[in-house]
Amino acid sequence: MSTTDAVTKDQAGTEDRAKPRDRAKTHDRADRSTVRSLLRLWPYVRPVRVRLFTAAFVAVLASCMGLLFPLIMKWMVDGPVADHDTRGVWLGALYLLLLGIAEACLFGLRRWLVARPLAGVEAAMRADLYRHLQRLPVAFHDRWASGQLLSRGTTDLMLLRMFLAFPLTFLLVNSVTILAGMAIMLAQEWTLGLVLLAPAGPVMIVCWLFERRYSEVARRSQDQVGDLTTVVEESVLGIRIIKGFGRHRSQARAFRELSRTLRGTELAKARLLASIWAFIVTLPELAIGAALVLGTVQVADGHLSAGTLVAFLSTALALRWPVDSIGFLLAMSQEAATATERYFEVMDEEAELETTAATVPAVGMRAARGGSRPNESGTLHAQASAPTPTPAPTPGAASAGTGTGTGGLQFHNVRFRYPDAPTDTPPILDRIDLHIRPGESMALVGATGTGKTTLTALVPRLHEVTSGRITLDGEDIAQMPRTTLRELVAVAFEEPTLFSASVGENVLMGTGDTAGAAELDRALAVAQAEFTHALPQGTDTQVGEQGLSLSGGQRQRLALARAVVGSPRFLVLDDPLSALDVHTEAAVEAALRRVLAETTALIVAHRPSTVLLADRVALLSGGRITAVGTHHELLRTNAEYAHLMSGTEEDDR
């Protein structure tokens, strides 16, 4: 199987993980009305409600003002026209002109009233979505396709802004206009008014059926837009693989299939909209035709004045747009309701819970308040006003050779199973007991797929342990605020991720806002990343999306610099030198040894040269730590470790 086929399978897997959730939401939607879904927007609309209500009132006033046109025409026909009064006709025309200008000005005022606040509502919702995505656990992002999240933050929010700007207002405006217009027509001639009221019942039934069917198709369309966005995003990010394997035709074929599916769904929406529009337009037109015939007969019999018939028919024609637009407004309302559901599907996900102040240990509370920082020995000094805690052990408090004590980084009977894994499957990690003493570097070695990366992800709480606990200098990390924990622990992953920012901004992301050029230069020197100074704008050079303008080794060195720039108290490195050549690796290791001497480190290693950076080595096998010792001890006493370090594991994979 080619690499591109594997990528396509991964895409399908990602989509399949997201779609069961979407299907579940579709079933839930049967028990939820459109109104209840849209009411969830109220917290965002509430701050601008005065301007929106004012805009709605102005629109209602403008629309009802349009109903005065038929009354003026009735006066003109029965008065100046019948009396051959030319001045009266010109006066009526002036009234119509002034009324038209006033109506246009009111509708312009309505648009001005809603433009700025609704742009603010969209921006606020997008900011909340982005902020919430940052706080959601890694497990959530593992399940959801990125294109689905992207479409919720762009297309769906655009639909909501359009709904608040137009359909929401005009559902109210048109309803008031129709009621006012029917009242005027009934007052003029109630028999003709009843003729025009006859289609109301069938129209309401058709609208109810349309709403149920259109909501399903609209949801399917928006989900397919998310799938299509995912494919485009992954194709752009994986363009080197696609070109390298000459798979652009197969990728284009997959894109066309999704596009064709989306096209079919959009055509289904168009057919539904066309059918309801045809029904809503046809019935009122037939009713107007019947009223015209009946009214003409009444005028001929002398039971009705010509002016009244003109006013009646003019009012009926003025109501054509409010009635005809019902289908269009209902369609946009359904799309807005499904967009609201999709938005709140993400917002309803539980974010990573921060520990409350009452349960945060004193060390964590002090760091969270920014009242203290580790000193050179790694000890946090208590403030005088803080409750007297159990003092955190200093680096010298742990036993040097036995591994006893509470200092450093310690795993206590840790077990981990992914949240979505079946309960009958064995855990990825099982009964992990490991102690990395203060100031010590521990290499973590194991065959591919044994859970080394997963174990390192537990330290900064990218995943939560299933059972057991992890402590830093005796403090349970589950009781620390994540912000505090991640100030103490720095990480560098095997797959380095860089952002569309400058070199300096990418590196300084690993420390606080107080870091400057000196810290940046030191970190770049440790990572042997001085090549950045030769870039066109030095460390101010933009590295581009995903840092793809740099080589793999350069990206990995910048990721390492980001990890060490803040002089972290604890350092977690996931095979940080895998993309480096032999000479650069040796230079980085020499500089890195000085950093490791001042921190407590856990290093995932696959090569003996990386293992030799560490004071001790832990062998991970079958989800458990099966051996701990120095590199030379394990080479002599552990056959599995000797096999891994011999390099023959590459053949076994």
GUKE-684326 format. One record per residue (C-alpha): x, y, z. Coordinates in steps of 0.05 Angstrom, whole numbers. Layout:
% GUKE-684326
<px->X | py->Y | pz->Z>;
...
This chain:
% GUKE-684326
<px->0 | py->0 | pz->0>;
<px->28 | py->68 | pz->-19>;
<px->39 | py->125 | pz->29>;
<px->-16 | py->166 | pz->-3>;
<px->-65 | py->108 | pz->4>;
<px->-47 | py->106 | pz->77>;
<px->-60 | py->180 | pz->82>;
<px->-128 | py->171 | pz->49>;
<px->-144 | py->115 | pz->97>;
<px->-125 | py->160 | pz->156>;
<px->-171 | py->214 | pz->128>;
<px->-228 | py->164 | pz->123>;
<px->-214 | py->140 | pz->194>;
<px->-215 | py->211 | pz->220>;
<px->-280 | py->226 | pz->185>;
<px->-311 | py->161 | pz->211>;
<px->-292 | py->180 | pz->282>;
<px->-328 | py->246 | pz->274>;
<px->-389 | py->221 | pz->237>;
<px->-419 | py->175 | pz->291>;
<px->-421 | py->236 | pz->335>;
<px->-456 | py->275 | pz->280>;
<px->-506 | py->219 | pz->270>;
<px->-521 | py->218 | pz->344>;
<px->-534 | py->292 | pz->342>;
<px->-580 | py->282 | pz->283>;
<px->-622 | py->234 | pz->323>;
<px->-623 | py->282 | pz->382>;
<px->-647 | py->338 | pz->336>;
<px->-714 | py->302 | pz->328>;
<px->-729 | py->320 | pz->401>;
<px->-705 | py->392 | pz->393>;
<px->-741 | py->450 | pz->360>;
<px->-709 | py->501 | pz->315>;
<px->-729 | py->556 | pz->363>;
<px->-695 | py->521 | pz->423>;
<px->-632 | py->512 | pz->382>;
<px->-630 | py->585 | pz->361>;
<px->-645 | py->609 | pz->432>;
<px->-575 | py->585 | pz->451>;
<px->-549 | py->646 | pz->414>;
<px->-581 | py->693 | pz->464>;
<px->-519 | py->701 | pz->509>;
<px->-481 | py->728 | pz->449>;
<px->-539 | py->770 | pz->423>;
<px->-557 | py->799 | pz->491>;
<px->-502 | py->853 | pz->494>;
<px->-527 | py->882 | pz->427>;
<px->-601 | py->869 | pz->438>;
<px->-619 | py->944 | pz->442>;
<px->-593 | py->957 | pz->372>;
<px->-623 | py->893 | pz->344>;
<px->-691 | py->907 | pz->374>;
<px->-687 | py->979 | pz->349>;
<px->-669 | py->953 | pz->279>;
<px->-728 | py->904 | pz->281>;
<px->-775 | py->960 | pz->302>;
<px->-749 | py->1005 | pz->246>;
<px->-758 | py->948 | pz->196>;
<px->-829 | py->934 | pz->219>;
<px->-845 | py->1009 | pz->215>;
<px->-816 | py->1013 | pz->144>;
<px->-854 | py->951 | pz->121>;
<px->-920 | py->975 | pz->151>;
<px->-908 | py->1042 | pz->119>;
<px->-908 | py->1006 | pz->52>;
<px->-980 | py->985 | pz->67>;
<px->-1000 | py->1059 | pz->64>;
<px->-988 | py->1060 | pz->-11>;
<px->-1053 | py->1023 | pz->-28>;
<px->-1092 | py->1069 | pz->18>;
<px->-1065 | py->1131 | pz->-17>;
<px->-1080 | py->1098 | pz->-84>;
<px->-1152 | py->1085 | pz->-61>;
<px->-1158 | py->1159 | pz->-43>;
<px->-1130 | py->1179 | pz->-110>;
<px->-1175 | py->1133 | pz->-151>;
<px->-1240 | py->1149 | pz->-114>;
<px->-1221 | py->1223 | pz->-106>;
<px->-1177 | py->1262 | pz->-155>;
<px->-1180 | py->1211 | pz->-211>;
<px->-1256 | py->1203 | pz->-208>;
<px->-1264 | py->1279 | pz->-202>;
<px->-1212 | py->1293 | pz->-257>;
<px->-1172 | py->1334 | pz->-206>;
<px->-1102 | py->1341 | pz->-235>;
<px->-1074 | py->1378 | pz->-174>;
<px->-1100 | py->1323 | pz->-130>;
<px->-1066 | py->1270 | pz->-173>;
<px->-999 | py->1307 | pz->-167>;
<px->-1009 | py->1315 | pz->-92>;
<px->-1021 | py->1240 | pz->-86>;
<px->-959 | py->1226 | pz->-127>;
<px->-919 | py->1271 | pz->-80>;
<px->-946 | py->1232 | pz->-20>;
<px->-925 | py->1167 | pz->-53>;
<px->-855 | py->1195 | pz->-68>;
<px->-845 | py->1220 | pz->3>;
<px->-870 | py->1154 | pz->31>;
<px->-822 | py->1115 | pz->-14>;
<px->-763 | py->1158 | pz->8>;
<px->-781 | py->1149 | pz->81>;
<px->-787 | py->1073 | pz->72>;
<px->-719 | py->1069 | pz->38>;
<px->-686 | py->1111 | pz->92>;
<px->-716 | py->1067 | pz->147>;
<px->-690 | py->1003 | pz->114>;
<px->-621 | py->1036 | pz->106>;
<px->-622 | py->1055 | pz->180>;
<px->-639 | py->983 | pz->197>;
<px->-579 | py->957 | pz->159>;
<px->-533 | py->1008 | pz->192>;
<px->-559 | py->988 | pz->261>;
<px->-545 | py->914 | pz->252>;
<px->-479 | py->914 | pz->213>;
<px->-429 | py->931 | pz->268>;
<px->-461 | py->893 | pz->327>;
<px->-470 | py->829 | pz->286>;
<px->-398 | py->831 | pz->263>;
<px->-381 | py->836 | pz->337>;
<px->-425 | py->776 | pz->353>;
<px->-391 | py->734 | pz->300>;
<px->-322 | py->755 | pz->325>;
<px->-341 | py->739 | pz->397>;
<px->-367 | py->670 | pz->379>;
<px->-305 | py->655 | pz->338>;
<px->-259 | py->678 | pz->395>;
<px->-297 | py->635 | pz->445>;
<px->-293 | py->575 | pz->398>;
<px->-218 | py->584 | pz->389>;
<px->-207 | py->594 | pz->464>;
<px->-248 | py->532 | pz->479>;
<px->-210 | py->490 | pz->428>;
<px->-146 | py->508 | pz->464>;
<px->-174 | py->483 | pz->530>;
<px->-202 | py->418 | pz->503>;
<px->-162 | py->355 | pz->519>;
<px->-118 | py->322 | pz->467>;
<px->-166 | py->263 | pz->465>;
<px->-219 | py->309 | pz->435>;
<px->-172 | py->332 | pz->379>;
<px->-153 | py->260 | pz->366>;
<px->-226 | py->244 | pz->352>;
<px->-246 | py->305 | pz->311>;
<px->-225 | py->320 | pz->240>;
<px->-192 | py->388 | pz->234>;
<px->-235 | py->407 | pz->174>;
<px->-298 | py->397 | pz->215>;
<px->-273 | py->445 | pz->268>;
<px->-250 | py->495 | pz->215>;
<px->-318 | py->495 | pz->181>;
<px->-352 | py->508 | pz->247>;
<px->-308 | py->569 | pz->259>;
<px->-318 | py->597 | pz->189>;
<px->-377 | py->575 | pz->147>;
<px->-424 | py->561 | pz->205>;
<px->-410 | py->627 | pz->239>;
<px->-421 | py->664 | pz->173>;
<px->-489 | py->630 | pz->167>;
<px->-507 | py->652 | pz->238>;
<px->-487 | py->724 | pz->224>;
<px->-529 | py->724 | pz->160>;
<px->-588 | py->695 | pz->198>;
<px->-584 | py->747 | pz->253>;
<px->-578 | py->803 | pz->201>;
<px->-634 | py->783 | pz->154>;
<px->-679 | py->722 | pz->166>;
<px->-688 | py->733 | pz->241>;
<px->-712 | py->805 | pz->230>;
<px->-754 | py->792 | pz->170>;
<px->-789 | py->732 | pz->199>;
<px->-816 | py->782 | pz->249>;
<px->-825 | py->838 | pz->199>;
<px->-861 | py->795 | pz->147>;
<px->-906 | py->764 | pz->200>;
<px->-927 | py->833 | pz->225>;
<px->-935 | py->857 | pz->153>;
<px->-979 | py->798 | pz->134>;
<px->-1023 | py->807 | pz->196>;
<px->-1029 | py->882 | pz->185>;
<px->-1043 | py->873 | pz->111>;
<px->-1097 | py->820 | pz->123>;
<px->-1129 | py->866 | pz->174>;
<px->-1131 | py->923 | pz->123>;
<px->-1160 | py->878 | pz->69>;
<px->-1213 | py->849 | pz->116>;
<px->-1232 | py->920 | pz->136>;
<px->-1239 | py->941 | pz->64>;
<px->-1279 | py->880 | pz->40>;
<px->-1284 | py->820 | pz->86>;
<px->-1310 | py->772 | pz->33>;
<px->-1249 | py->783 | pz->-11>;
<px->-1205 | py->779 | pz->51>;
<px->-1232 | py->710 | pz->67>;
<px->-1215 | py->687 | pz->-4>;
<px->-1143 | py->708 | pz->7>;
<px->-1142 | py->674 | pz->75>;
<px->-1162 | py->606 | pz->46>;
<px->-1090 | py->583 | pz->29>;
<px->-1065 | py->598 | pz->99>;
<px->-1079 | py->528 | pz->127>;
<px->-1046 | py->488 | pz->70>;
<px->-986 | py->535 | pz->70>;
<px->-974 | py->525 | pz->145>;
<px->-977 | py->449 | pz->137>;
<px->-928 | py->450 | pz->79>;
<px->-881 | py->496 | pz->117>;
<px->-881 | py->448 | pz->176>;
<px->-864 | py->388 | pz->132>;
<px->-811 | py->429 | pz->95>;
<px->-778 | py->449 | pz->160>;
<px->-768 | py->377 | pz->183>;
<px->-740 | py->352 | pz->117>;
<px->-697 | py->412 | pz->102>;
<px->-663 | py->410 | pz->171>;
<px->-636 | py->340 | pz->157>;
<px->-609 | py->359 | pz->88>;
<px->-579 | py->424 | pz->114>;
<px->-542 | py->386 | pz->169>;
<px->-516 | py->335 | pz->120>;
<px->-491 | py->390 | pz->75>;
<px->-454 | py->426 | pz->130>;
<px->-421 | py->362 | pz->153>;
<px->-399 | py->347 | pz->82>;
<px->-369 | py->417 | pz->77>;
<px->-328 | py->399 | pz->139>;
<px->-305 | py->333 | pz->106>;
<px->-286 | py->370 | pz->43>;
<px->-247 | py->422 | pz->83>;
<px->-209 | py->366 | pz->118>;
<px->-188 | py->335 | pz->51>;
<px->-165 | py->402 | pz->24>;
<px->-126 | py->418 | pz->87>;
<px->-92 | py->350 | pz->90>;
<px->-76 | py->352 | pz->16>;
<px->-42 | py->420 | pz->23>;
<px->-2 | py->398 | pz->84>;
<px->16 | py->332 | pz->51>;
<px->32 | py->361 | pz->-17>;
<px->104 | py->335 | pz->-15>;
<px->80 | py->263 | pz->-6>;
<px->27 | py->271 | pz->-60>;
<px->78 | py->299 | pz->-110>;
<px->133 | py->252 | pz->-88>;
<px->90 | py->190 | pz->-102>;
<px->55 | py->221 | pz->-162>;
<px->-13 | py->211 | pz->-130>;
<px->-45 | py->277 | pz->-149>;
<px->-95 | py->242 | pz->-194>;
<px->-120 | py->196 | pz->-139>;
<px->-125 | py->254 | pz->-91>;
<px->-162 | py->295 | pz->-143>;
<px->-208 | py->236 | pz->-153>;
<px->-223 | py->231 | pz->-79>;
<px->-236 | py->306 | pz->-77>;
<px->-283 | py->301 | pz->-137>;
<px->-322 | py->245 | pz->-103>;
<px->-333 | py->288 | pz->-41>;
<px->-349 | py->348 | pz->-84>;
<px->-400 | py->307 | pz->-123>;
<px->-432 | py->283 | pz->-58>;
<px->-436 | py->354 | pz->-33>;
<px->-464 | py->377 | pz->-100>;
<px->-519 | py->324 | pz->-95>;
<px->-537 | py->347 | pz->-25>;
<px->-540 | py->420 | pz->-47>;
<px->-584 | py->400 | pz->-105>;
<px->-630 | py->364 | pz->-56>;
<px->-634 | py->428 | pz->-16>;
<px->-650 | py->467 | pz->-80>;
<px->-705 | py->417 | pz->-99>;
<px->-737 | py->423 | pz->-30>;
<px->-733 | py->499 | pz->-33>;
<px->-761 | py->500 | pz->-104>;
<px->-819 | py->455 | pz->-85>;
<px->-841 | py->496 | pz->-25>;
<px->-831 | py->561 | pz->-63>;
<px->-874 | py->536 | pz->-120>;
<px->-929 | py->516 | pz->-71>;
<px->-925 | py->581 | pz->-31>;
<px->-925 | py->624 | pz->-93>;
<px->-980 | py->586 | pz->-131>;
<px->-1034 | py->583 | pz->-78>;
<px->-1033 | py->658 | pz->-60>;
<px->-1031 | py->675 | pz->-135>;
<px->-1093 | py->633 | pz->-146>;
<px->-1126 | py->666 | pz->-87>;
<px->-1109 | py->736 | pz->-114>;
<px->-1137 | py->716 | pz->-182>;
<px->-1202 | py->692 | pz->-150>;
<px->-1207 | py->756 | pz->-109>;
<px->-1195 | py->797 | pz->-173>;
<px->-1252 | py->762 | pz->-209>;
<px->-1299 | py->767 | pz->-150>;
<px->-1280 | py->840 | pz->-137>;
<px->-1290 | py->859 | pz->-210>;
<px->-1360 | py->829 | pz->-208>;
<px->-1376 | py->868 | pz->-144>;
<px->-1351 | py->933 | pz->-177>;
<px->-1394 | py->919 | pz->-238>;
<px->-1454 | py->907 | pz->-193>;
<px->-1440 | py->972 | pz->-156>;
<px->-1427 | py->937 | pz->-89>;
<px->-1354 | py->958 | pz->-88>;
<px->-1318 | py->1022 | pz->-109>;
<px->-1262 | py->1018 | pz->-160>;
<px->-1215 | py->1052 | pz->-111>;
<px->-1229 | py->999 | pz->-58>;
<px->-1215 | py->943 | pz->-108>;
<px->-1150 | py->977 | pz->-129>;
<px->-1129 | py->987 | pz->-56>;
<px->-1148 | py->915 | pz->-40>;
<px->-1109 | py->885 | pz->-97>;
<px->-1050 | py->932 | pz->-85>;
<px->-1048 | py->909 | pz->-13>;
<px->-1051 | py->836 | pz->-35>;
<px->-994 | py->848 | pz->-84>;
<px->-954 | py->883 | pz->-30>;
<px->-960 | py->820 | pz->12>;
<px->-933 | py->776 | pz->-43>;
<px->-860 | py->784 | pz->-22>;
<px->-873 | py->772 | pz->52>;
<px->-912 | py->709 | pz->34>;
<px->-865 | py->685 | pz->-21>;
<px->-804 | py->694 | pz->23>;
<px->-830 | py->646 | pz->76>;
<px->-795 | py->587 | pz->45>;
<px->-730 | py->624 | pz->35>;
<px->-730 | py->650 | pz->107>;
<px->-748 | py->582 | pz->135>;
<px->-690 | py->551 | pz->96>;
<px->-640 | py->601 | pz->123>;
<px->-669 | py->591 | pz->193>;
<px->-659 | py->516 | pz->188>;
<px->-587 | py->525 | pz->164>;
<px->-575 | py->573 | pz->222>;
<px->-605 | py->523 | pz->271>;
<px->-560 | py->467 | pz->246>;
<px->-500 | py->514 | pz->247>;
<px->-518 | py->531 | pz->319>;
<px->-521 | py->458 | pz->337>;
<px->-454 | py->444 | pz->304>;
<px->-423 | py->503 | pz->340>;
<px->-448 | py->482 | pz->408>;
<px->-428 | py->410 | pz->396>;
<px->-357 | py->434 | pz->405>;
<px->-373 | py->486 | pz->459>;
<px->-410 | py->433 | pz->500>;
<px->-348 | py->388 | pz->503>;
<px->-317 | py->389 | pz->572>;
<px->-253 | py->428 | pz->575>;
<px->-194 | py->407 | pz->616>;
<px->-215 | py->422 | pz->688>;
<px->-168 | py->465 | pz->728>;
<px->-157 | py->447 | pz->800>;
<px->-194 | py->493 | pz->849>;
<px->-154 | py->537 | pz->896>;
<px->-179 | py->497 | pz->956>;
<px->-146 | py->433 | pz->930>;
<px->-82 | py->462 | pz->900>;
<px->-21 | py->447 | pz->941>;
<px->17 | py->506 | pz->968>;
<px->72 | py->497 | pz->916>;
<px->22 | py->499 | pz->859>;
<px->-15 | py->559 | pz->888>;
<px->49 | py->599 | pz->896>;
<px->70 | py->585 | pz->824>;
<px->1 | py->600 | pz->798>;
<px->2 | py->668 | pz->832>;
<px->71 | py->680 | pz->803>;
<px->97 | py->695 | pz->873>;
<px->159 | py->650 | pz->867>;
<px->203 | py->616 | pz->817>;
<px->250 | py->558 | pz->826>;
<px->318 | py->580 | pz->850>;
<px->383 | py->553 | pz->824>;
<px->376 | py->489 | pz->865>;
<px->305 | py->478 | pz->841>;
<px->273 | py->493 | pz->908>;
<px->211 | py->536 | pz->915>;
<px->212 | py->583 | pz->974>;
<px->146 | py->591 | pz->1012>;
<px->116 | py->660 | pz->1021>;
<px->105 | py->685 | pz->1091>;
<px->30 | py->694 | pz->1080>;
<px->19 | py->624 | pz->1052>;
<px->-4 | py->567 | pz->1096>;
<px->54 | py->525 | pz->1121>;
<px->58 | py->465 | pz->1074>;
<px->99 | py->403 | pz->1076>;
<px->165 | py->429 | pz->1048>;
<px->183 | py->405 | pz->978>;
<px->245 | py->363 | pz->978>;
<px->309 | py->394 | pz->953>;
<px->351 | py->357 | pz->903>;
<px->394 | py->330 | pz->958>;
<px->335 | py->301 | pz->996>;
<px->329 | py->240 | pz->952>;
<px->372 | py->181 | pz->963>;
<px->428 | py->183 | pz->913>;
<px->431 | py->110 | pz->897>;
<px->369 | py->73 | pz->920>;
<px->317 | py->114 | pz->883>;
<px->276 | py->124 | pz->947>;
<px->248 | py->191 | pz->970>;
<px->196 | py->237 | pz->940>;
<px->238 | py->287 | pz->900>;
<px->243 | py->291 | pz->825>;
<px->194 | py->259 | pz->776>;
<px->159 | py->197 | pz->800>;
<px->107 | py->149 | pz->771>;
<px->66 | py->112 | pz->823>;
<px->31 | py->49 | pz->797>;
<px->8 | py->87 | pz->735>;
<px->-40 | py->55 | pz->687>;
<px->-66 | py->86 | pz->623>;
<px->-119 | py->66 | pz->572>;
<px->-144 | py->113 | pz->518>;
<px->-214 | py->138 | pz->536>;
<px->-247 | py->111 | pz->473>;
<px->-213 | py->43 | pz->477>;
<px->-257 | py->-18 | pz->492>;
<px->-256 | py->-35 | pz->566>;
<px->-236 | py->-107 | pz->553>;
<px->-171 | py->-87 | pz->518>;
<px->-107 | py->-86 | pz->559>;
<px->-81 | py->-17 | pz->580>;
<px->-26 | py->16 | pz->540>;
<px->13 | py->26 | pz->604>;
<px->5 | py->-19 | pz->664>;
<px->31 | py->-10 | pz->734>;
<px->87 | py->38 | pz->716>;
<px->133 | py->51 | pz->776>;
<px->191 | py->96 | pz->759>;
<px->231 | py->147 | pz->798>;
<px->275 | py->200 | pz->764>;
<px->314 | py->232 | pz->820>;
<px->323 | py->308 | pz->824>;
<px->376 | py->331 | pz->775>;
<px->378 | py->262 | pz->741>;
<px->368 | py->246 | pz->668>;
<px->330 | py->182 | pz->652>;
<px->329 | py->151 | pz->582>;
<px->266 | py->113 | pz->564>;
<px->279 | py->56 | pz->515>;
<px->232 | py->6 | pz->484>;
<px->210 | py->-25 | pz->418>;
<px->165 | py->13 | pz->371>;
<px->93 | py->16 | pz->396>;
<px->107 | py->1 | pz->469>;
<px->78 | py->68 | pz->493>;
<px->140 | py->111 | pz->504>;
<px->109 | py->174 | pz->473>;
<px->44 | py->161 | pz->511>;
<px->83 | py->157 | pz->576>;
<px->117 | py->223 | pz->564>;
<px->50 | py->255 | pz->546>;
<px->24 | py->239 | pz->616>;
<px->75 | py->285 | pz->650>;
<px->48 | py->351 | pz->623>;
<px->-23 | py->321 | pz->627>;
<px->-36 | py->319 | pz->553>;
<px->-72 | py->255 | pz->574>;
<px->-98 | py->238 | pz->643>;
<px->-75 | py->174 | pz->677>;
<px->-128 | py->120 | pz->683>;
<px->-104 | py->102 | pz->753>;
<px->-43 | py->116 | pz->796>;
<px->-9 | py->183 | pz->801>;
<px->51 | py->223 | pz->778>;
<px->87 | py->270 | pz->825>;
<px->137 | py->326 | pz->815>;
<px->179 | py->336 | pz->878>;
<px->124 | py->299 | pz->917>;
<px->66 | py->340 | pz->890>;
<px->12 | py->302 | pz->852>;
<px->7 | py->334 | pz->783>;
<px->-68 | py->320 | pz->782>;
<px->-74 | py->370 | pz->839>;
<px->-35 | py->425 | pz->803>;
<px->-66 | py->476 | pz->756>;
<px->-45 | py->459 | pz->686>;
<px->-15 | py->528 | pz->676>;
<px->31 | py->516 | pz->736>;
<px->49 | py->445 | pz->714>;
<px->67 | py->468 | pz->644>;
<px->110 | py->524 | pz->671>;
<px->150 | py->471 | pz->708>;
<px->153 | py->420 | pz->652>;
<px->180 | py->433 | pz->582>;
<px->170 | py->384 | pz->525>;
<px->200 | py->371 | pz->456>;
<px->164 | py->321 | pz->412>;
<px->192 | py->274 | pz->360>;
<px->151 | py->308 | pz->306>;
<px->169 | py->382 | pz->314>;
<px->112 | py->431 | pz->301>;
<px->128 | py->502 | pz->282>;
<px->78 | py->558 | pz->271>;
<px->71 | py->612 | pz->218>;
<px->113 | py->661 | pz->258>;
<px->186 | py->683 | pz->263>;
<px->241 | py->638 | pz->287>;
<px->247 | py->678 | pz->351>;
<px->172 | py->675 | pz->365>;
<px->172 | py->600 | pz->355>;
<px->230 | py->589 | pz->403>;
<px->207 | py->639 | pz->457>;
<px->139 | py->604 | pz->458>;
<px->174 | py->558 | pz->508>;
<px->182 | py->612 | pz->561>;
<px->147 | py->672 | pz->590>;
<px->142 | py->742 | pz->562>;
<px->203 | py->765 | pz->601>;
<px->252 | py->725 | pz->559>;
<px->295 | py->765 | pz->511>;
<px->351 | py->761 | pz->461>;
<px->401 | py->731 | pz->511>;
<px->356 | py->672 | pz->528>;
<px->340 | py->662 | pz->454>;
<px->414 | py->661 | pz->434>;
<px->430 | py->612 | pz->491>;
<px->375 | py->564 | pz->470>;
<px->396 | py->567 | pz->397>;
<px->467 | py->553 | pz->417>;
<px->447 | py->492 | pz->458>;
<px->406 | py->465 | pz->399>;
<px->462 | py->481 | pz->350>;
<px->412 | py->524 | pz->312>;
<px->458 | py->582 | pz->296>;
<px->437 | py->572 | pz->223>;
<px->379 | py->619 | pz->240>;
<px->426 | py->679 | pz->243>;
<px->443 | py->667 | pz->169>;
<px->370 | py->670 | pz->148>;
<px->349 | py->732 | pz->108>;
<px->321 | py->768 | pz->170>;
<px->358 | py->728 | pz->222>;
<px->313 | py->705 | pz->279>;
<px->258 | py->751 | pz->253>;
<px->252 | py->707 | pz->191>;
<px->182 | py->678 | pz->181>;
<px->187 | py->602 | pz->178>;
<px->121 | py->591 | pz->142>;
<px->64 | py->543 | pz->156>;
<px->87 | py->481 | pz->194>;
<px->159 | py->506 | pz->185>;
<px->162 | py->469 | pz->118>;
<px->211 | py->520 | pz->91>;
<px->262 | py->488 | pz->137>;
<px->292 | py->419 | pz->136>;
<px->270 | py->365 | pz->185>;
<px->335 | py->372 | pz->225>;
<px->328 | py->447 | pz->228>;
<px->256 | py->442 | pz->253>;
<px->277 | py->391 | pz->305>;
<px->333 | py->436 | pz->330>;
<px->285 | py->495 | pz->337>;
<px->236 | py->450 | pz->375>;
<px->293 | py->431 | pz->422>;
<px->312 | py->504 | pz->431>;
<px->240 | py->519 | pz->449>;
<px->242 | py->465 | pz->503>;
<px->306 | py->490 | pz->536>;
<px->298 | py->565 | pz->528>;
<px->262 | py->574 | pz->595>;
<px->312 | py->534 | pz->636>;
<px->256 | py->486 | pz->656>;
<px->255 | py->450 | pz->722>;
<px->232 | py->386 | pz->688>;
<px->248 | py->368 | pz->616>;
<px->212 | py->315 | pz->574>;
<px->245 | py->300 | pz->507>;
<px->215 | py->250 | pz->457>;
<px->273 | py->226 | pz->414>;
<px->295 | py->299 | pz->402>;
<px->355 | py->283 | pz->358>;
<px->327 | py->232 | pz->309>;
<px->331 | py->278 | pz->248>;
<px->402 | py->302 | pz->259>;
<px->465 | py->280 | pz->223>;
<px->521 | py->248 | pz->263>;
<px->564 | py->311 | pz->269>;
<px->506 | py->357 | pz->288>;
<px->480 | py->305 | pz->337>;
<px->547 | py->302 | pz->372>;
<px->550 | py->378 | pz->378>;
<px->479 | py->382 | pz->404>;
<px->493 | py->327 | pz->455>;
<px->554 | py->363 | pz->481>;
<px->514 | py->427 | pz->493>;
<px->453 | py->389 | pz->518>;
<px->493 | py->355 | pz->573>;
<px->503 | py->423 | pz->607>;
<px->428 | py->435 | pz->605>;
<px->412 | py->365 | pz->632>;
<px->459 | py->376 | pz->690>;
<px->413 | py->431 | pz->715>;
<px->345 | py->397 | pz->706>;
<px->307 | py->332 | pz->717>;
<px->297 | py->299 | pz->649>;
<px->260 | py->241 | pz->617>;
<px->286 | py->226 | pz->547>;
<px->257 | py->177 | pz->498>;
<px->316 | py->147 | pz->461>;
<px->326 | py->98 | pz->404>;
<px->401 | py->105 | pz->392>;
<px->459 | py->90 | pz->439>;
<px->486 | py->160 | pz->428>;
<px->422 | py->190 | pz->456>;
<px->419 | py->139 | pz->513>;
<px->489 | py->160 | pz->535>;
<px->462 | py->229 | pz->551>;
<px->424 | py->200 | pz->609>;
<px->448 | py->179 | pz->678>;
<px->404 | py->117 | pz->678>;
<px->360 | py->78 | pz->630>;
<px->289 | py->49 | pz->638>;
<px->266 | py->-6 | pz->591>;
<px->192 | py->-4 | pz->573>;
<px->165 | py->-71 | pz->549>;
<px->94 | py->-97 | pz->546>;
<px->68 | py->-33 | pz->577>;
<px->112 | py->-41 | pz->639>;
<px->180 | py->-19 | pz->663>;
<px->219 | py->-84 | pz->662>;
<px->289 | py->-60 | pz->677>;
<px->325 | py->2 | pz->704>;
<px->400 | py->14 | pz->706>;
<px->457 | py->46 | pz->670>;
<px->468 | py->34 | pz->596>;
<px->527 | py->-12 | pz->607>;
<px->492 | py->-51 | pz->662>;
<px->432 | py->-65 | pz->619>;
<px->475 | py->-84 | pz->560>;
<px->507 | py->-138 | pz->604>;
<px->445 | py->-162 | pz->641>;
<px->384 | py->-152 | pz->595>;
<px->379 | py->-189 | pz->529>;
<px->320 | py->-147 | pz->503>;
<px->357 | py->-82 | pz->516>;
<px->420 | py->-108 | pz->483>;
<px->378 | py->-129 | pz->423>;
<px->347 | py->-60 | pz->418>;
<px->413 | py->-24 | pz->423>;
<px->445 | py->-70 | pz->371>;
<px->404 | py->-38 | pz->316>;
<px->371 | py->-102 | pz->293>;
<px->304 | py->-77 | pz->315>;
<px->300 | py->-38 | pz->250>;
<px->296 | py->-105 | pz->213>;
<px->242 | py->-131 | pz->261>;
<px->198 | py->-71 | pz->247>;
